[in-house]
Amino acid sequence: MDTVNRNLKFLRAKEGLTQREFGERLGLKQATVGAYEEGRATPPLSCLTDISRIFKVSLDNLINADLSTLPEKGW
């Protein structure tokens, strides 16, 4: 799940959000977002689906691709 962790951090930074703000959009605590980004916890499928929908990223790319290397239109 290393790719997912990096992608969460990338999406958050791209939007200019703090972990707390990112968490508020997803209904999560800041500590949970930090745990996901640092790989201490794995986001459940329901959370990944929400992230995919909110940030307009395909679930496949969110899980498997390095978003920082893809053109945004290809997400």
C-alpha positions in Angstrom: 0.0 0.0 0.0 3.0 2.3 -0.2 1.7 3.9 -3.4 -1.6 4.8 -1.7 0.2 6.4 1.2 2.3 8.6 -1.2 -0.7 9.4 -3.3 -2.7 10.6 -0.3 0.1 12.9 0.8 0.5 14.1 -2.8 -3.2 14.9 -3.2 -3.3 16.7 0.1 -0.3 18.8 -0.8 -1.5 19.5 -4.3 -4.7 21.0 -2.9 -2.7 23.0 -0.3 -4.5 21.3 2.6 -3.2 20.5 6.1 -3.8 17.0 7.4 -6.6 18.4 9.5 -8.3 20.1 6.5 -7.9 17.0 4.4 -9.4 14.9 7.2 -12.3 17.2 7.6 -13.2 16.8 3.9 -13.1 13.0 4.4 -14.7 12.9 7.9 -11.4 11.7 9.5 -9.2 12.9 12.3 -5.9 14.5 11.6 -4.1 11.6 13.3 -5.8 9.1 11.0 -4.7 11.1 7.9 -1.1 11.2 9.3 -1.2 7.4 10.0 -2.3 6.8 6.4 0.3 9.1 4.9 3.1 7.6 7.0 2.0 4.0 6.3 1.2 3.2 9.9 -2.4 2.4 8.9 -4.1 1.3 5.7 -7.2 3.2 4.6 -10.3 1.0 4.3 -11.9 0.7 0.9 -14.8 3.0 1.8 -12.2 5.7 2.6 -10.4 5.1 -0.7 -13.6 5.3 -2.6 -14.4 8.7 -0.9 -11.0 10.0 -1.8 -11.4 8.8 -5.4 -14.7 10.6 -5.7 -13.8 13.8 -3.9 -10.5 14.3 -5.7 -11.7 13.0 -9.1 -9.0 10.2 -9.2 -9.8 6.7 -10.5 -9.7 4.2 -7.7 -7.3 2.1 -9.8 -4.8 5.0 -10.2 -5.2 6.0 -6.5 -4.1 2.5 -5.5 -1.7 1.5 -8.2 -0.1 4.5 -9.9 2.2 7.2 -8.8 -0.1 10.2 -9.3 2.8 12.7 -9.1 4.1 11.2 -12.4 0.8 11.2 -14.3 -0.8 14.2 -16.1 -3.8 15.3 -14.1 -6.2 14.6 -17.0 -5.1 10.9 -16.9 -6.2 10.3 -13.4 
